[in-house]
Amino acid sequence: MNSEFEEWSAGHVVDFHEWAGKEGRMNASTAAARGSAVKRVFEYVYGEEWPSQSVKDLDEADLFLRFRNKAKFDVTPKSMETYEGRFTKAIESYTLFNKDQTAWAQSLRTNTRAPRSGKADKKKESETQAQQQSKVTEPEMGGRDEQVPEGLTRYPFPLQGGVQAQLYLPTKGLTGPDVKRLTAYLQSLVMEEQPALMAGSPQE
């Protein structure tokens, strides 16, 4: 796996899940959702310095507390729980992979192919498989969930008039040239407000 980040860093964890999803080592939607959760939690707490943060000997309780304090105005409590659950699974999976890749592979097979018996168990197995095959959704930053394309993260952006725009940007971030192109594109969409006519003035 190629990555620009050091091992045991948050950025390396995100790259690991992207690699695992693309290589078919892990369900692609699950891998993308877990990687996105890691990025989102660390990004809220550490800002632009999030990729370099170490995940070794991580105090998740303290990290989640700081995450909740910083994200409380943007993320719903339900979505926070979703992020934290995926975050924990992402770190566990990454840690096991680095310690024992064989055990890591076996854990994935165990989770998806656990033996069952009886009609009730078969029904549960079918429901589990259906859930695994369904598209994993990204937690909503305002109360509802929707599907987010793989490799992207959704960023809500409040506009004037109470309207909220939704930006879908690469999970790994934007390059300088991309930001300039995006800025130029947004500027091309600007609509100048028409000045209100004063009372008694003739209309053109």
KAJO-V971047 format. One line per field, one symbol per residue. ss: DSSP state (2 for helix, 1 for strand, 0 for the rest). burial: I if it has 9 or more other ideal C-beta (glycine too) atoms within 8 Angstrom, else O. Layout:
ss=???
burial=???
This chain:
ss=000000001222222222222200000222222222222222222222222201000002222222222220000022222222222222222222222022222222222200000222222222222222200011000000011000011111110222011111110000022222222222220000000000000000
burial=OOIOIOOOIIIIIIIIIIIIIOOOOIIIIIIIIIIIIIIIIIIOIOOOOIIIIIIOOOOIOOIIOIIIOOIOOOIIOOIIOIIIOIIIIIIOIIIIIOOOOOIIIOIIOOOIOOOOOOOOIIOIIOOOIOOIOOOIIIIIIOOOOOOIOOOIIIIIOOOOOOOIOOOIIOIOOOOOOOIOOIOOOOOOOOOOOOOOOOOOOOOO
